[in-house]
Amino acid sequence: MSDLLAGRADMAAGLAVRGADALGASTRASLVSHDVPARLAAADPALWGPAAEPAALDGLGWLHAHRRSRDLLPQLAELAAELGDLDHVVLAGAPDDTLAAEVLAECLGRPLTVLDTADPGPVRAALADRPARTLLVLAARRGLDRTTDAHLRVYRQAWADEGPDAARHVVVVTEPGSDLAARADELGAMVIPAESGVAGPWAALTASGLVAAALAGAPVAEVLDEAEALTGALDRDRDNPALALGAALGAAPGAGRATIALVPDGTGLGGLGRWAGALLARATGGRLLPVVAESPDSPGATGPGVLTVGLGGALGPGVGPGVAADVAVNGPLGAHLLTWAYAAATAAVTLRADPFAVPAAVAAEDAPESGPPSSVEGAIEVYAPGGAPADLTGALRWLLDGLGEREHLVVTAYLDRYADTAVAGLRPLLARATGRPVTFGWGPRRAEHTDPHGRHLQITGAVTDDLEVPGRPYTFAQLQAAQAAGDRRALTGRERPVLRLHLTERAAGAAQLLETAGRTRT
């Protein structure tokens, strides 16, 4: 890996990128020769080609969203004062609509409960925490999906049981004129407009990313100030950290390093890698594979084919990056958010990707459940696809052994990410076992896991304390099972291998699975 401190750093607005020129110098020169820094700073929608131009016209709104978002601040301050006794903020929405706000609150150390799953466990836990003092923020660009509709229904039932006025408890963040905006009128809930055309991780500095975090007490005005301070560097050829990072990322696949390991360096902003990874995957259409590593020494964080990027907070005078990495990015949160968006868009220019393409839907929530298991071992039911061994160890080894040179393993857990967090330990174990990139996420799957180069391990679990969805003929557990089945059907329809492991008792099954993975070798 690069000697970061020996190399030149690009710095602006308190954010520094070190080590990028070791890989990206020639790519950066090419970008400069084509005037990309100035064109991107000026929001030129033609940068990614004619086919991408229509989406880019709206999608580039992230460039100056931090300025427009200032208009939200008085409204949010007034709303927070008005709802002062509602001190438990819950954000409900699909993962694509909640990730930015979740990471903002986490990085800024503010409590925010996020419901982006149909697993009954997190829903019950949220409902148990002062429903009469809960503010529910619904985030969806257009309308509510089944899961978020279910979250709204259980909260309305809880409020009706306790007597308070439901409208006072709901804030809606959605695009103007959407189905959700119309429904908000029926609820009498306040609507805060989301920025049209700016979606998913691109929306971090818009209402979609800021509202729930601000209502949870995060100092979002400071974040906007930090982003604004970086803006003057974005059209420069030098001392432009976002350009340096984007050039390195764009050059990585050509250097045989398409896997981007995002590593926390211990200087703060530990959750930022999840957002940056989602952004890179979206912007590059799968040409880059982000892997969010637990620590610098985790399996898969370094090695052949990997560009290791350390992320962290601002560094003091004379203090170097917290970890050894090929590229290090350090600075305040707002500058990070604008830097990574600019870098992702710049990398997409080099990789000839459409950064604002809308990912295709992959899950069918009404898909049927699978048939009987191929085997049962302890607390795990194995659902092996045709041609795979029926037993747990054999099926797992079959999945890993089948990874080709350009393939990676995607692990998705349809479980409770708070109570079942031990399952996340599978990622480093399987990365060590196979020597190939391994990603981990909680279901429902995010759009970045739909590329054509993945083999899939899906983990589901038995539910012992289900929860009814008021006014609907299904429960939360049934909804979650249908989503997982829909994912499997979508993936097999794309001819992607999928192994499903069902934990009949979650804690015991997780321990058994971790033990099995730890002794599995390809």
C-alpha positions in Angstrom: 0.0 0.0 0.0 1.0 3.6 -0.5 3.1 5.6 1.9 0.3 8.2 2.4 2.4 10.7 4.3 5.1 10.8 1.7 2.7 11.6 -1.1 1.0 14.8 -2.1 -2.3 15.6 -0.5 -5.2 17.4 -2.1 -6.8 19.6 0.6 -9.7 22.0 0.7 -12.2 23.1 3.4 -10.5 21.0 6.0 -10.8 17.8 4.0 -7.7 16.0 2.7 -7.3 13.1 0.2 -3.9 11.4 0.4 -2.5 8.7 -1.8 -4.8 9.2 -4.7 -2.2 10.2 -7.3 -0.3 7.0 -7.0 -3.1 5.3 -9.0 -5.1 8.2 -10.5 -2.6 10.7 -11.8 -2.9 9.9 -15.5 -6.7 9.6 -15.2 -6.8 12.9 -13.4 -4.8 14.5 -16.2 -7.2 13.1 -18.8 -10.2 14.5 -16.8 -8.6 17.9 -16.6 -7.8 17.9 -20.3 -11.5 17.3 -21.1 -12.4 20.1 -18.7 -14.4 17.7 -16.5 -13.8 19.5 -13.1 -15.3 22.8 -14.4 -18.1 21.1 -16.4 -19.2 19.0 -13.4 -19.0 22.0 -11.0 -21.3 23.8 -13.6 -23.7 20.8 -13.6 -23.2 19.9 -17.2 -25.6 17.0 -17.9 -23.8 15.9 -21.1 -20.8 14.5 -19.2 -22.0 10.9 -19.2 -23.3 10.8 -22.8 -26.6 11.4 -24.5 -28.4 8.4 -23.0 -27.7 9.6 -19.5 -28.4 13.3 -20.1 -32.2 13.3 -19.3 -31.7 11.8 -15.8 -28.6 14.0 -15.2 -30.7 17.2 -15.7 -32.5 16.5 -12.4 -30.0 14.2 -10.8 -27.2 16.8 -10.6 -29.3 18.7 -8.1 -27.1 17.3 -5.3 -24.3 19.7 -6.4 -26.0 22.7 -4.8 -28.6 21.0 -2.6 -26.7 22.2 0.5 -27.6 25.8 -0.4 -31.2 25.1 -1.1 -31.5 23.1 2.1 -30.7 26.2 4.1 -34.3 27.2 3.5 -35.4 24.2 5.6 -33.5 25.2 8.7 -36.1 27.7 10.1 -38.9 25.3 9.4 -37.1 22.4 11.1 -36.2 24.6 14.1 -39.8 25.7 14.4 -41.1 22.2 14.1 -38.6 20.8 16.6 -39.8 23.5 19.1 -43.4 22.7 18.5 -42.9 19.0 18.9 -40.5 19.3 21.8 -42.2 16.6 23.9 -42.0 14.1 21.0 -38.4 13.1 21.8 -38.3 9.7 20.2 -37.7 10.1 16.4 -38.5 7.1 14.2 -37.7 7.2 10.5 -39.6 4.7 8.3 -39.0 4.1 4.7 -37.3 1.8 2.2 -33.5 1.4 2.7 -32.8 3.6 -0.3 -34.8 6.5 1.3 -33.5 6.1 4.9 -29.7 5.4 4.6 -28.5 8.9 4.3 -30.4 10.2 7.3 -29.4 7.1 9.3 -25.7 7.6 8.6 -25.9 11.4 9.3 -27.4 10.7 12.7 -24.9 8.0 13.5 -21.9 10.0 12.5 -23.2 13.0 14.5 -23.9 10.9 17.5 -27.7 11.5 17.6 -30.3 8.8 18.5 -32.5 7.9 15.5 -34.6 4.8 15.2 -34.8 3.5 11.6 -37.4 1.1 10.4 -36.6 -0.2 7.0 -37.5 -3.8 7.5 -40.5 -6.0 8.0 -38.9 -8.1 10.7 -41.2 -7.8 13.7 -38.4 -7.5 16.2 -37.2 -4.0 15.4 -40.9 -2.9 15.0 -41.9 -4.2 18.4 -38.8 -2.6 20.0 -39.6 0.8 18.5 -43.3 0.5 19.5 -42.2 -0.3 23.1 -40.3 3.0 23.4 -42.7 5.7 24.3 -45.2 5.7 21.4 -47.0 8.7 22.9 -43.7 10.6 22.7 -42.7 9.3 19.2 -42.4 11.4 16.1 -42.7 9.2 13.0 -41.0 10.5 9.8 -42.1 8.8 6.7 -39.6 9.0 3.8 -40.6 8.0 0.3 -40.1 9.8 -3.0 -43.5 8.8 -4.3 -45.7 6.4 -2.3 -45.3 4.0 0.6 -44.2 0.4 -0.1 -46.0 -2.3 1.8 -43.4 -2.3 4.6 -43.6 1.4 5.3 -47.3 1.3 5.1 -47.3 -1.4 7.7 -45.1 0.8 10.0 -47.5 3.7 9.7 -50.5 1.4 10.4 -49.0 -0.1 13.6 -48.1 3.4 14.9 -51.6 4.8 14.1 -53.1 1.9 16.0 -50.7 2.5 19.0 -51.6 6.2 19.1 -55.3 5.4 18.8 -55.0 3.0 21.8 -53.3 5.8 23.8 -55.5 8.6 22.6 -53.2 11.3 21.2 -53.8 13.0 17.9 -52.1 11.0 15.2 -51.5 13.9 12.8 -49.3 15.6 15.3 -47.0 12.6 15.3 -46.3 12.3 11.6 -44.0 14.2 9.3 -43.8 13.2 5.6 -40.7 13.8 3.4 -41.7 13.2 -0.3 -41.7 14.7 -3.7 -44.4 17.3 -4.4 -47.5 15.8 -6.0 -46.6 12.3 -5.0 -49.1 9.7 -3.8 -47.6 10.0 -0.3 -48.2 13.8 -0.4 -51.9 13.2 -1.1 -52.1 10.6 1.7 -50.4 13.1 4.1 -53.2 15.5 3.5 -55.6 12.8 4.6 -53.6 12.3 7.7 -53.3 16.0 8.4 -49.5 15.5 8.6 -46.9 18.1 7.8 -45.2 17.6 4.4 -41.6 18.6 3.8 -40.8 18.5 0.0 -38.1 16.2 -1.1 -35.9 17.4 -4.0 -37.3 16.1 -7.3 -34.9 13.8 -9.2 -32.3 13.5 -6.4 -32.7 10.1 -5.0 -31.1 7.5 -2.8 -27.5 8.2 -1.5 -27.3 11.3 -3.8 -29.9 12.9 -1.5 -27.8 13.2 1.6 -27.8 17.0 1.7 -31.4 17.4 0.7 -34.5 17.1 2.9 -34.4 13.3 2.4 -31.2 13.1 4.3 -31.5 16.0 6.7 -35.0 16.2 8.1 -35.1 13.1 10.4 -31.5 13.7 11.5 -32.3 17.3 12.3 -35.4 16.4 14.3 -33.3 13.9 16.2 -31.0 16.8 17.2 -28.2 16.6 14.7 -26.5 19.9 13.9 -27.3 19.9 10.2 -26.6 23.6 9.8 -22.9 22.8 10.5 -23.0 20.0 7.9 -24.3 22.4 5.3 -21.6 24.9 6.2 -18.9 22.2 5.8 -20.3 21.3 2.4 -20.4 25.0 1.3 -16.8 25.5 2.3 -15.7 22.8 -0.2 -17.8 24.2 -3.1 -15.1 26.7 -4.3 -12.6 23.8 -4.9 -14.8 21.7 -7.2 -14.0 23.5 -10.4 -10.2 23.5 -9.8 -7.6 21.2 -11.4 -5.4 21.2 -8.3 -6.2 21.3 -4.6 -9.4 19.6 -5.4 -9.7 16.6 -3.1 -13.0 15.4 -4.8 -11.3 15.3 -8.2 -8.3 13.4 -6.8 -10.6 10.8 -5.2 -12.7 10.5 -8.3 -9.7 10.0 -10.5 -8.3 7.2 -8.3 -11.7 5.5 -8.1 -12.2 5.7 -11.9 -8.7 4.3 -12.5 -9.1 1.4 -10.1 -10.8 -1.2 -12.5 -8.2 -0.5 -15.2 -5.5 -1.3 -12.7 -7.2 -4.6 -11.7 -8.6 -3.1 -8.4 -12.3 -2.9 -9.0 -13.0 -3.9 -5.3 -13.1 -0.8 -3.1 -12.6 -1.6 0.5 -14.0 1.2 2.7 -12.3 1.1 6.1 -13.0 3.3 9.1 -9.7 4.7 10.4 -10.7 5.3 14.0 -10.9 9.1 13.8 -14.7 9.3 13.7 -17.5 9.0 11.1 -17.5 5.3 11.5 -20.8 4.7 9.7 -19.9 6.8 6.6 -18.7 3.8 4.6 -22.2 2.3 4.3 -23.4 5.5 2.6 -20.3 5.9 0.4 -20.5 2.3 -0.7 -24.1 2.6 -1.7 -23.3 5.8 -3.6 -20.3 4.2 -5.5 -22.3 1.1 -6.5 -25.2 3.3 -7.7 -23.0 5.7 -9.6 -20.9 3.2 -11.4 -23.5 0.6 -12.2 -21.5 -2.3 -10.6 -18.2 -1.4 -12.3 -16.9 -0.8 -8.8 -17.7 -3.2 -6.0 -17.7 -1.4 -2.6 -17.0 -3.6 0.4 -17.6 -2.1 3.8 -14.9 -3.6 6.0 -15.2 -3.8 9.8 -11.6 -2.7 10.5 -8.3 -2.3 8.7 -7.2 -5.8 9.4 -10.5 -7.5 8.4 -10.3 -10.1 5.7 -11.1 -8.5 2.4 -9.9 -5.0 3.5 -6.6 -5.4 1.6 -5.1 -7.7 -0.9 -4.8 -8.2 -4.7 -7.6 -6.6 -6.7 -8.5 -4.3 -3.8 -8.2 -0.5 -3.4 -8.2 0.2 0.3 -9.8 3.6 1.2 -9.6 4.8 4.8 -12.3 7.2 5.9 -12.4 9.4 9.0 -12.9 12.7 10.6 -10.7 15.8 10.4 -7.1 15.4 11.4 -5.2 17.8 13.7 -1.9 19.4 12.7 0.9 16.9 12.2 -1.5 13.9 12.7 -1.6 11.4 9.9 -4.4 9.0 8.9 -5.5 6.5 11.5 -4.8 3.5 9.3 -2.5 2.4 6.5 -4.5 2.6 3.2 -4.0 3.1 -0.5 -6.1 6.3 -0.3 -7.1 8.2 2.9 -10.0 10.6 3.1 -10.3 12.8 6.2 -12.4 15.8 7.0 -15.6 17.1 8.4 -18.9 15.3 7.6 -20.4 17.9 5.2 -17.3 18.1 3.2 -17.2 14.3 3.0 -20.7 14.1 1.7 -20.1 16.6 -1.1 -16.6 15.1 -1.9 -17.9 11.5 -2.3 -20.8 12.6 -4.5 -18.5 14.6 -6.8 -15.9 11.7 -6.8 -18.6 9.1 -7.6 -19.9 11.3 -10.5 -16.3 11.8 -11.7 -15.5 8.1 -11.6 -18.6 7.4 -13.6 -17.3 9.7 -16.4 -14.1 7.6 -16.6 -16.0 4.3 -16.4 -18.6 5.4 -18.9 -21.4 4.7 -16.5 -24.8 6.4 -16.0 -24.6 7.6 -12.4 -28.3 8.6 -12.2 -29.9 5.5 -13.7 -32.7 4.2 -11.6 -32.0 0.6 -10.4 -34.5 -1.9 -11.5 -36.8 -3.3 -8.9 -35.7 -6.8 -7.8 -38.1 -8.0 -5.2 -41.7 -9.2 -5.6 -43.4 -9.0 -2.3 -46.1 -11.5 -3.2 -43.7 -14.3 -4.3 -44.5 -17.8 -2.9 -42.5 -19.5 -0.3 -40.0 -22.2 -1.2 -40.6 -25.9 -0.8 -39.2 -28.3 1.9 -35.6 -28.0 3.0 -32.9 -30.1 1.4 -31.6 -30.9 4.8 -31.9 -29.9 8.5 -28.8 -29.7 10.7 -29.2 -28.4 14.2 -30.9 -25.0 14.1 -30.4 -24.5 10.4 -32.6 -25.6 7.5 -30.7 -25.8 4.2 -32.5 -24.9 1.0 -29.9 -25.8 -1.6 -30.5 -25.1 -5.3 -30.4 -27.9 -7.9 -27.0 -29.4 -8.4 -25.7 -28.3 -5.0 -25.0 -30.7 -2.1 -27.9 -30.9 0.4 -25.9 -30.6 3.6 -24.9 -27.4 5.3 -21.1 -27.6 4.9 -21.3 -29.0 1.3 -23.8 -26.4 0.2 -21.7 -23.6 1.7 -18.5 -24.9 0.1 -20.4 -25.3 -3.3 -21.4 -21.6 -3.1 -17.8 -20.5 -2.4 -16.1 -22.9 -4.7 -18.2 -21.7 -7.6 -16.9 -18.1 -7.3 -15.3 -17.1 -10.6 -12.4 -14.7 -11.1 -14.8 -11.8 -11.6 -17.5 -12.9 -9.1 -18.1 -12.0 -5.5 -20.4 -13.3 -2.7 -23.4 -11.3 -1.5 -24.7 -12.2 2.0 -28.1 -10.8 2.8 -29.8 -11.4 6.2 -33.6 -11.1 6.5 -33.3 -10.9 10.3 -33.3 -8.3 13.1 -30.2 -6.2 12.6 -30.2 -5.2 16.2 -31.0 -8.5 18.0 -29.3 -10.7 15.4 -26.2 -8.6 14.8 -23.8 -11.5 15.3 -24.7 -12.8 11.8 -22.8 -9.8 10.3 -19.7 -11.7 11.5 -20.2 -14.0 8.5 -18.6 -11.4 6.1 -15.0 -11.6 7.3 -15.2 -15.3 7.9 -16.4 -16.0 4.4 -13.9 -13.5 2.9 -11.1 -15.3 4.7 -12.4 -18.7 3.5 -12.7 -17.8 -0.1 -10.2 -15.0 -0.7 -12.9 -13.3 -2.9 -14.8 -10.1 -2.2 -17.8 -10.6 0.2 -20.4 -8.0 1.0 -23.0 -8.2 3.8 -26.3 -6.4 4.1 -29.7 -6.6 5.9 -32.7 -7.4 3.8 -34.5 -6.1 1.9 -31.5 -5.9 -0.4 -30.2 -2.6 -1.5 -30.0 -1.9 -5.2 -26.2 -2.2 -5.3 -26.5 -6.0 -4.9 -28.2 -6.6 -8.2 -25.2 -6.7 -10.5 -24.6 -9.7 -12.7 -21.4 -10.9 -10.9 -22.7 -12.1 -7.6 -23.4 -15.4 -6.0 -25.9 -15.1 -3.1 -26.3 -16.4 0.4 -29.6 -15.5 1.9 -30.3 -16.0 5.6 -33.8 -16.0 7.0 -35.0 -16.8 10.5 -38.0 -18.1 12.4 -40.3 -15.6 14.1 -41.5 -16.4 17.6 -43.4 -13.2 18.3 -45.1 -12.0 15.2 -47.0 -8.7 14.8 -50.3 -8.1 13.0 -50.5 -5.4 10.4 -53.7 -3.5 11.2 -56.2 -3.5 8.4 -54.2 -5.9 6.3 -54.5 -9.7 5.8 -50.9 -10.4 6.6 -48.4 -10.1 9.5 -45.0 -8.5 9.5 -43.3 -12.0 9.4 -45.4 -13.0 6.4 -44.5 -9.8 4.7 -40.8 -10.3 5.4 -40.9 -13.9 4.2 -42.6 -12.9 1.0 -39.9 -10.2 0.4 -37.1 -12.7 0.8 -38.9 -15.1 -1.5 -39.3 -12.4 -4.1 -35.6 -11.6 -3.9 -34.8 -15.3 -4.5 -37.1 -15.5 -7.5 -35.7 -12.3 -9.0 -32.1 -13.5 -8.6 -32.8 -17.0 -10.0 -34.6 -15.4 -12.9 -31.3 -13.6 -13.6 -29.6 -17.0 -13.4 -27.7 -16.1 -10.2 -26.9 -18.9 -7.7 -28.8 -18.5 -4.4 -28.3 -20.6 -1.3 -30.9 -20.0 1.5 -30.2 -20.9 5.1 -33.1 -20.7 7.5 -32.4 -20.3 11.2 -35.1 -22.2 13.1 -33.8 -20.7 16.3 -32.0 -17.5 15.6 -29.3 -17.3 18.3 -28.4 -21.0 18.1 -28.6 -21.0 14.3 -26.3 -17.9 14.0 -23.7 -19.5 16.3 -23.9 -22.7 14.4 -23.5 -20.9 11.0 -20.6 -18.8 12.2 -18.8 -21.9 13.5 -19.4 -23.7 10.2 -18.2 -20.8 8.1 -15.1 -20.5 10.3 -13.9 -23.9 9.3 -15.0 -23.8 5.7 -12.2 -23.5 3.2 -12.4 -23.4 -0.6 
